[in-house]
Amino acid sequence: MTAVLQKLPNVLTKNDFGQLKTIINTLKGTCEKNELGRRLEIISQLLQKQNTSLSIKAYLEGHYDDMLIQRFDAAAARNANGMYRQAPKKYQYFPLNHPVDSLLKLKAAALLQSQSYALNTEETTISYLFADHIDEFLRERNRKPVKTASSTANRYPVKKSIMNGPTIGLSAGIFSPFDSNPIFDQSGIFGISYMGSLNNSIVSELVYKFRVHNNSRPFDMRYKQEIREVNPNSSHFIGLGLGYKAYDNGTLVVLLPKINTGLGFIWTGLSDSYYYTDEWGIERKSTSLRNVKTWQNSIGITSMIRLQGKTFIGVELNYHLIPYNWDDKLVPHVPSDYGSAEFFIRF
C-alpha cells in the first residue's frame, strides 16, 4: 500500500491513465473492500468520459460512500494522526489527510465546475461526495445531512476554495435621505463591484456606484469667485469595503457588518478650459472638471443565496454617512444621513 500511495500523486497530477489502471487493479486485488481503488476507478472513468454506471452502482451498493464519509469526518478531527496510528487497518492502511485525498477532492470539484464534462445526475451526485460536499451528496441521495463539528470543519474549506472564489457583482436599488433634504430626494442607485473570496472570514470588496438624480433640486456652489446655481445630474462613488462573514452554510451567506468608505463627486457639468502651447509649438486645450467632491461611508448587512457554483443573488441594506459640506464649494447645508436597499447578482 505504501508503494502505491507514493506513486499516486504523480500519476494523478499527470493524468497517466495507463499507470492509474494498473494501480486500481492492484488496490482492488489487495483488498476486496478497498474504497480508494473504487474511488480512483470512478474518477478515472469520469475524466476519460467513459461509462460509469456500473462502477457507481457497485460503489453505492457496497456502502463505500459511508466509508468515505466516515474517513472525511475522522480526517477533520484534531487528533486525526493519532486515530490513524491506533487503528491503521480501519482506514485500510491509507493515512488520513493524505495528499491523494486532496488531489481527488480537487479533481472532483473541477469536474463539477467544468463546462467540458456533461455529468449525468448519478455522476454529479458521486462527484459531490468525492469533492467532500457531503450535504449536497446526501440531499441528492434523499438522505438527511449529517451535521457534526468534525465534518463541517473539514468540508467547507475544499468547497469554498473551489466555489467561493472572487466574484463580480451587479446591483440596483433605491437610495433615500432620512430627513428633509434641500437637494436630494429618493433616487436610483446602481453599481458594479469586485468581491474577494468568501473562503475568508473577512471579505474585501472594490465597488463603484452611481446615482441618477431625476428628482433633485438645483443648488448653489462656489465657482471662480462667484456663486453658481447648478443641477446635480448624478453622483459617483468608488471605494473599498470589508465585511465580516457572520454566517455561511454553503448556500446562504450573511456579511454583518459590511463597511464601505471611499471618495466620490456630484456631477455638476461645470469645467475650466485653458489653452497652452506644447514643446512642438502646437496649441493644446486642457479641461478640468469642477464637481463637488464627497467622502462617503456606509455600514450595513449583505445577505446572499447561492444559485450554483459562484453565482449568487442577494440583498444589501446600508446606512450611509455622507458629510457633503466636507467640500467647501457647496453653499447650502446638506444633511449627511441616508439609507439604501439594493438587489444584486454575483458571479
C-alpha positions, 0 to 999 in steps of 0.5 A: 500500500505504501508503494502505491500511495507514493506513486499516486500523486504523480500519476494523478497530477499527470493524468497517466491513465495507463499507470492509474489502471494498473494501480486500481487493479492492484488496490482492488486485488489487495483488498476486496473492500478497498474504497480508494481503488473504487474511488480512483476507478470512478474518477478515472472513468469520469475524466476519460468520459467513459461509462460509469454506471456500473462502477457507481452502482457497485460503489453505492451498493457496497456502502463505500460512500459511508466509508468515505464519509466516515474517513472525511469526518475522522480526517477533520478531527484534531487528533486525526494522526493519532486515530490513524496510528491506533487503528491503521487497518480501519482506514485500510492502511491509507493515512488520513489527510493524505495528499491523494485525498486532496488531489481527488477532492480537487479533481472532483470539484473541477469536474463539477465546475467544468463546462467540458464534462456533461455529468449525468445526475448519478455522476454529479451526485458521486462527484459531490461526495468525492469533492467532500460536499457531503450535504449536497451528496446526501440531499441528492441521495434523499438522505438527511445531512449529517451535521457534526463539528468534525465534518463541517470543519473539514468540508467547507474549506475544499468547497469554498476554495473551489466555489467561493472564489472572487466574484463580480457583482451587479446591483440596483436599488433605491437610495433615500435621505432620512430627513428633509433634504434641500437637494436630494430626494429618493433616487436610483442607485446602481453599481458594479463591484469586485468581491474577494473570496468568501473562503475568508472570514473577512471579505474585501470588496472594490465597488463603484456606484452611481446615482441618477438624480431625476428628482433633485433640486438645483443648488448653489456652489462656489465657482471662480469667485462667484456663486453658481446655481447648478443641477446635480445630474448624478453622483459617483462613488468608488471605494473599498469595503470589508465585511465580516462573514457572520454566517455561511452554510454553503448556500446562504451567506450573511456579511454583518457588518459590511463597511464601505468608505471611499471618495466620490463627486456630484456631477455638476457639468461645470469645467475650466478650459485653458489653452497652452502651447506644447514643446512642438509649438502646437496649441493644446486645450486642457479641461478640468472638471469642477464637481463637488467632491464627497467622502462617503461611508456606509455600514450595513448587512449583505445577505446572499443565496447561492444559485450554483457554483459562484453565482449568487443573488442577494440583498444589501441594506446600508446606512450611509454617512455622507458629510457633503459640506466636507467640500467647501464649494457647496453653499447650502447645508446638506444633511449627511444621513441616508439609507439604501436597499439594493438587489444584486447578482454575483458571479 
